[in-house]
């Protein structure tokens, strides 16, 4: 991810918070981090998902569902406000760093693909970064060792 100054101000380009090609604006990252507070509101919205049988026509259902889905997606995406993407963990999981409020600098894991929300890790950025460096170094040493073994094999 790369911070870039564009027409709309500073943005992080590359892997974004919600979509892999979505730029994350500095304004979005500067909003209050309220992911935990949104969990109950999202649960309430999920419980209100329109059911087709409750509507007199398909058109009424489609309108109701579109309005419900728009509100759900708005709240779902708002969970990422006040945080920036640090790394992809695989399977849709990501590490985020909180940028605002009392938890500024804290690391959160985005576990929404597991329906677990965005959860605190208990780590700060310094710990997360040192751990990331150590894992990266270990992977490089393993890779270099495999590369050398391949080169020596007749």
C-alpha positions in Angstrom: 0.0 0.0 0.0 1.4 3.4 -1.0 0.4 6.9 0.3 -0.2 9.1 -2.7 -1.3 12.7 -3.0 -4.1 13.0 -5.6 -6.8 15.4 -6.6 -8.9 14.4 -3.6 -6.0 14.7 -1.1 -3.9 11.9 0.4 -4.9 8.3 -0.3 -3.5 4.9 0.2 -3.4 3.1 -3.1 -3.1 -0.6 -3.7 -4.9 -3.0 -1.4 -7.6 -1.0 0.3 -9.8 -1.6 3.3 -12.9 -2.8 1.6 -11.9 -3.8 -1.9 -8.6 -4.8 -3.4 -8.4 -1.8 -5.7 -10.3 0.8 -3.6 -8.1 3.7 -2.5 -8.4 4.5 1.2 -8.6 8.3 1.7 -6.9 10.0 4.6 -10.3 11.5 5.5 -11.8 8.0 5.9 -8.8 6.8 8.0 -9.2 10.0 10.1 -12.8 9.3 11.1 -13.6 7.9 14.5 -12.9 4.1 14.9 -16.3 2.7 16.0 -16.2 -0.9 14.7 -17.2 -2.4 18.0 -20.1 0.0 18.4 -21.4 -0.9 15.0 -21.6 -4.6 15.7 -25.0 -4.4 17.5 -26.4 -2.2 14.8 -25.3 -4.6 12.1 -26.8 -7.5 14.0 -30.1 -5.6 14.2 -30.0 -4.9 10.5 -29.3 -8.5 9.7 -32.4 -9.5 11.7 -34.5 -7.2 9.6 -33.5 -8.7 6.2 -36.6 -8.5 4.0 -38.2 -11.8 3.1 -39.9 -12.2 -0.2 -43.1 -13.7 1.2 -43.8 -10.6 3.3 -44.4 -8.4 0.1 -47.3 -8.2 -2.2 -45.2 -8.0 -5.3 -41.7 -8.8 -6.5 -41.1 -5.1 -7.2 -41.9 -4.1 -3.6 -39.6 -6.8 -2.4 -36.7 -5.7 -4.7 -37.1 -2.1 -3.5 -37.1 -3.1 0.1 -34.2 -5.4 -0.3 -32.2 -2.8 -2.2 -32.7 -0.3 0.6 -31.9 -2.9 3.3 -28.7 -4.0 1.4 -27.5 -0.4 0.9 -27.8 0.3 4.6 -26.1 -3.0 5.6 -23.2 -2.3 3.2 -22.9 1.2 4.5 -22.6 0.0 8.1 -20.3 -3.0 7.1 -17.9 -0.6 5.4 -18.1 2.0 8.2 -16.4 -0.6 10.5 -13.1 0.2 8.7 -13.3 3.9 9.3 -10.5 5.2 11.5 -8.1 2.4 10.5 -5.7 1.6 7.8 -4.9 -1.8 6.1 -1.5 -3.3 7.1 -1.5 -6.7 5.5 -3.5 -9.5 4.0 -3.6 -12.7 6.1 -5.2 -14.8 3.4 -8.8 -16.0 3.0 -10.1 -12.4 3.2 -8.6 -11.8 6.7 -6.5 -8.6 7.2 -4.6 -6.8 9.8 -5.6 -3.2 10.4 -4.1 -0.4 12.6 -6.4 2.0 14.4 -5.6 5.6 13.6 -8.0 7.5 15.8 -9.3 7.6 19.4 -8.2 5.9 22.5 -7.0 2.8 20.7 -4.8 4.6 18.3 -1.9 2.5 17.2 -3.6 -0.8 18.3 -3.8 -3.6 15.8 -7.1 -5.3 14.9 -7.7 -8.4 12.9 -10.5 -8.2 10.3 -12.2 -11.6 10.8 -15.5 -10.7 9.1 -15.3 -13.6 6.7 -15.7 -15.8 9.8 -18.6 -13.6 11.0 -16.4 -12.6 13.9 -16.1 -8.9 13.1 -13.0 -6.7 13.6 -11.3 -7.9 16.8 -8.5 -6.5 18.9 -5.3 -8.5 19.0 -3.8 -6.8 22.1 -0.8 -5.8 20.1 0.5 -2.3 19.2 2.1 -1.4 15.9 5.6 -1.8 17.1 5.0 -5.4 18.2 3.1 -6.2 15.0 5.9 -4.8 12.9 8.7 -6.6 14.7 6.7 -9.9 14.4 6.1 -9.3 10.7 9.8 -8.6 10.1 10.8 -11.8 12.0 8.3 -13.9 10.0 9.5 -12.4 6.7 13.1 -13.0 7.6 12.3 -16.7 8.4 10.5 -17.1 5.2 13.4 -15.6 3.2 15.9 -17.9 4.9 13.7 -20.9 4.1 13.3 -19.8 0.5 17.0 -19.1 0.1 17.8 -22.5 1.6 15.4 -24.2 -0.9 16.9 -22.2 -3.8 20.4 -23.3 -2.9 19.3 -26.9 -2.5 17.8 -26.8 -6.0 20.9 -25.3 -7.5 23.1 -28.0 -6.0 20.9 -30.9 -7.1 22.4 -32.6 -10.3 
